[in-house]
């Protein structure tokens, strides 16, 4: 079984579709469906279950998840670079990621997670992703900081040999229509 967090949004829904295209349907889609239209990204995808983020976290913390998970692809996060609620970002992007990472380690689950190019800040320290240079990065917003904190936690716990972290740069696709003004620059330019 594969868990994809953020499975109703842009990158997560694309990953589920890609998995479906290679024949994989044993997927648990984890997200938080709110008042946005992101549920539309799930239409046509094949997965065995959908779990709300909070329900999923409760299940893994209480060891009541009924699936034998082999891979967790953690794409779920608040990606609003203008989000001002620091407490929310730290809880959602940092603490939630820690919870998932610890669960994955404890259960021998392959863990792949989304970091962000926002961790590089103004790029004055370049785009070097050498784990020995991460302390020198200076993010420009709270979103980038919340993602950077998780990268630093992974490095300091020496989990970098166990996990795969992906830093996305200006990604775009039609499945981000629900993001409003936070859509990618390329998509905005195509409208």
matplotlib code that plots the C-alpha trace (Angstrom):
import matplotlib.pyplot as plt

x = [0.0, 1.1, 0.0, 0.0, -0.6, -1.9, -3.5, -6.3, -4.0, -1.8, 1.4, -0.2, -3.0, -0.5, 1.5, -1.6, -2.5, 1.1, 0.9, -2.4, -0.8, 1.8, -0.9, -0.8, -4.2, -3.4, -3.2, -4.6, -5.3, -4.8, -5.8, -8.1, -11.0, -12.3, -14.5, -12.2, -12.7, -9.6, -11.8, -12.1, -8.5, -9.5, -12.1, -10.9, -8.1, -8.0, -7.3, -8.7, -9.4, -9.5, -8.7, -8.9, -5.5, -6.6, -8.2, -5.0, -2.7, -4.9, -4.8, -1.0, -0.4, -2.8, -1.5, -5.0, -4.3, -5.6, -3.2, 0.2, 2.0, 5.3, 5.7, 4.6, 4.8, 4.3, 3.2, 0.7, 1.4, 0.2, 2.1, 0.9, 4.1, 2.2, 0.6, 1.1, -0.1, 3.3, 1.7, -0.4, 2.6, 4.8, 2.0, 1.0, 4.3, 6.9, 5.2, 2.9, 5.9, 7.8, 4.9, 4.8, 8.6, 8.7, 5.9, 7.6, 10.9, 9.2, 7.3, 10.1, 8.1, 9.9, 9.4, 9.5, 8.6, 8.2, 10.6, 10.6, 12.8, 11.6, 14.1, 16.9, 15.6, 17.0, 19.7, 22.5, 24.0, 23.3, 21.2, 23.6, 21.6, 24.7, 23.4, 26.5, 25.4, 21.7, 22.4, 23.5, 20.2, 18.0, 14.4, 12.3, 8.9, 7.3, 6.3, 9.9, 11.1, 8.6, 9.9, 13.5, 13.0, 11.9, 14.9, 17.2, 15.4, 16.0, 19.7, 20.3, 18.6, 20.7, 17.6, 18.8, 20.1, 16.6, 14.4, 14.1, 13.4, 12.4, 12.8, 10.3, 10.9, 8.0, 6.0, 2.7, -0.1, -3.8, -4.6, -3.7, -6.7, -8.1, -5.1, -6.5, -3.8, -1.2, -1.2, 2.1, 3.4, 3.4, -0.3, -1.2, 0.6, -1.4, -4.8]
y = [0.0, 3.5, 6.6, 9.9, 12.9, 16.0, 13.6, 16.1, 18.9, 19.8, 17.6, 14.9, 14.3, 14.2, 11.6, 9.4, 9.7, 8.7, 5.7, 4.8, 5.0, 2.5, 0.1, 1.1, 1.4, 0.3, 3.9, 5.7, 9.4, 11.6, 15.3, 17.8, 18.7, 22.1, 24.6, 24.8, 22.9, 20.7, 17.6, 17.8, 16.7, 13.3, 12.6, 9.9, 8.8, 5.2, 4.6, 2.3, 4.8, 8.5, 9.7, 13.2, 14.4, 14.6, 11.1, 9.7, 11.2, 9.8, 6.4, 6.3, 7.7, 5.1, 2.3, 1.7, 2.2, -1.0, -1.0, -2.5, 0.7, 0.3, 3.8, 7.2, 10.1, 13.2, 16.1, 17.5, 21.0, 24.6, 26.0, 29.6, 31.6, 34.6, 32.7, 34.7, 32.2, 30.9, 28.6, 26.9, 26.6, 25.0, 22.6, 21.7, 21.7, 20.9, 18.9, 16.9, 16.0, 14.9, 12.7, 11.0, 10.6, 9.0, 6.6, 5.7, 5.0, 2.9, 0.8, 0.5, 2.6, 4.3, 8.1, 10.6, 14.2, 17.6, 20.3, 23.5, 25.9, 28.5, 27.1, 28.8, 32.2, 35.1, 32.7, 34.8, 31.5, 29.8, 26.8, 24.3, 21.5, 20.0, 18.8, 20.5, 23.9, 23.9, 26.0, 28.9, 29.2, 32.2, 31.8, 34.9, 33.8, 31.6, 28.9, 28.5, 28.5, 25.7, 23.6, 24.4, 23.4, 20.0, 19.6, 20.6, 18.2, 15.4, 16.3, 16.7, 13.3, 11.8, 10.6, 11.9, 8.5, 7.0, 9.7, 11.4, 15.1, 16.8, 20.6, 21.9, 25.0, 26.8, 23.8, 24.2, 22.2, 22.6, 20.9, 24.0, 26.1, 25.9, 27.9, 31.2, 33.9, 31.4, 29.5, 29.2, 32.0, 30.0, 29.0, 32.6, 33.7, 31.1, 32.5]
z = [0.0, -0.8, 1.2, -0.7, 1.5, -0.2, -2.7, -3.6, -4.5, -7.4, -6.9, -4.9, -7.3, -10.2, -8.3, -7.8, -11.5, -12.4, -10.0, -11.6, -15.1, -14.1, -12.7, -9.0, -7.4, -3.8, -2.6, 0.4, -0.5, 2.6, 2.5, 4.1, 1.9, 2.8, 1.0, -2.1, -5.3, -4.9, -4.6, -8.3, -8.6, -7.2, -9.8, -12.1, -9.8, -8.4, -4.8, -2.1, 0.6, 1.3, 4.9, 6.2, 7.4, 11.1, 11.0, 9.3, 12.0, 14.8, 13.2, 12.8, 16.3, 17.8, 15.6, 14.2, 10.5, 8.8, 5.9, 5.4, 4.1, 2.2, 0.9, 2.2, -0.3, 1.8, -0.4, 2.0, 3.3, 3.4, 0.5, 0.8, 0.7, 2.1, 5.0, 8.2, 10.8, 11.9, 14.5, 11.8, 9.4, 12.1, 13.1, 9.6, 7.7, 10.5, 13.3, 11.0, 8.9, 12.0, 13.0, 9.6, 9.4, 12.9, 11.9, 8.7, 10.5, 13.2, 10.6, 8.0, 5.4, 2.6, 3.2, 0.4, 1.3, -0.4, 0.7, -1.2, -3.2, -0.7, 1.7, -0.3, 0.5, -1.6, -3.0, -1.6, -0.4, -3.7, -4.4, -2.8, -1.3, 0.5, 3.9, 5.5, 4.1, 5.1, 8.2, 6.0, 4.1, 5.1, 4.1, 3.2, 4.5, 7.2, 4.7, 3.6, 7.2, 8.1, 5.3, 6.1, 9.8, 8.7, 6.3, 9.3, 11.6, 9.1, 8.8, 12.5, 13.3, 10.5, 8.7, 5.4, 4.4, 5.1, 3.4, 0.1, 0.2, -3.0, -3.5, -6.0, -8.1, -9.8, -10.6, -12.5, -13.8, -14.4, -11.0, -9.1, -10.2, -6.6, -5.3, -6.5, -6.4, -5.2, -8.6, -10.3, -12.4, -15.6, -15.1, -14.5, -17.7, -19.7, -18.7]

ax = plt.figure().add_subplot(projection="3d")
ax.plot(x, y, z, "-o")
ax.set_aspect("equal")
plt.show()
